Amino acid sequence: MREHVAVVDLGYGDAGKGTIVDAICSSSPTRAVIRFNGGAQAAHNVITEDGRHHTFAQFGSGTLRGVPTHLTRFMIVDPLALASEAAALGNPFHLLTVDGDALLATPWHRAANQLRETQRGASRHGSCGMGIGETMAYALEHPDAPRVADVLSPTRLRRRLEAVAEALPCDGLKLDDVIDAFTAFGEAVRIVGSDHTDRLLSEGPCVFEGAQGVLLDEWRGWHPYTTWSTTTFDNVTELCGSFRRLGVVRTYTTRHGAGPFVTEAPLGLDEPHNGQGAWQGAFRTGHFDAVAHRYAAEVAGGVDALAVTHLDVQGLKMCTSYRTGEVIWDRIEPGPHRDLAYQERLTERLNQTVPATLRHPGNWTEEIAEILDAPVEIESYGPRSSDKRIAVGNRI
């Protein structure tokens, strides 16, 4: 890898970003894995050649290779979840740096998130229940929302956590316990300024690891079944002047929880690391949705290369056009950026849409490359890095 690369999922998440990041880190010297969106709700599964397995959330998926992780200001950092993940990894805090301006997710945010989803009943949006949306919503209304750097100031930390507890009350949560845990987090990790990202980028090739998928993007996904996070390359563009855009797709499309899924079908595939989530809901599968993935690539600004996972699965079909009533269509027209009313109308239309064309591709990689207008440079035939084929002479 001779340049920085950003790894983004062109679906609803779960396409295999973690295993692709791990493969890149195992095949090329990597200065750091840089996380640029989401938080503790991420679930990136990595299995190394020797069978080690970890589901990465806040640590980067290169950690098992000894590659450092940097959490940028766009991350939502959950110190309690981070402590649990670190313990499972052997507490590799020496590999972690955190931007002091990143937002802190607290137990009050998580409790409020779960309460809101419970109250929605059958109309749940499919939240992960980790408080990500509540943290973002609170920050939009409160300029003094708690941030990572606050853990270095006991007085400021207490004041800001008291404000959260007052705004989002929850029985059973003790302020002093949370303060103690967040203070311990501040002592364990290295908290840095905004210039640290630039320093890492100047020291060697970095991998930007995205969370979730473009079809869940807060502005480009099917509103309101989306995440409170920018899942496209936009955040990377703010952090890095030049990078290679790597889009990840499966040979079959998947989705966790509620929301439109035009190609959904009972494929009968076993997913040991994906299942029914207490808050997300069911793990859903369907035929490869070329129409939706093409839309994702378009609203993400295009991709320079592709990684295709699950190429070992046989007998799959590809959907290349939709039918809504009597209308056949093969392109989802992007709306104006940040126009949620437009996205909600898309949601309504997609809920009334079914596949029009389903077929077995002759060559998956060639057809996906043609549909998404980019070369396939990583092929994945299994969960381990040894199951990956990286094209000879590629730039990744």
Buried (B, 14 or more C-beta within 10 A) or exposed (E): BEEBBBBBBBBBBBBBBBBBBBBBBBBBEBBBBBBBBBBBBBBBBBBBEEEEEBBBBBBBBBBBBEBBBBBBBBBBBBBBBBBBBBEEBEEBBEBBBBBBBBBBBBBBBBBBBBBBBEEEEEEBBBBBBBBBBBBBBBBEEEEEBBBBBBBEEEEBBBEBBEBBBEBBEBEEBEEEEBBEBBBEBBEBBBBBEEEBBEBBBEEEBBBBBBBBBBBBBBBBBBBBBBBBBBBBBBBBBBBBEEBBBBBBBBBBBBBBBBBBBBBBBEBEEEEEBBEEBEBBBBBBBBBBBBBBBBBBBBBBEEBBBBBBBBBEBEEBBBBBBBBBEEEEBEEBEBBEEEEBEBBBEBBEBBEEBEBBBBEEBEEBBEBBBEBBEBBBBBBBBBBBBEBBBBBEEEBB
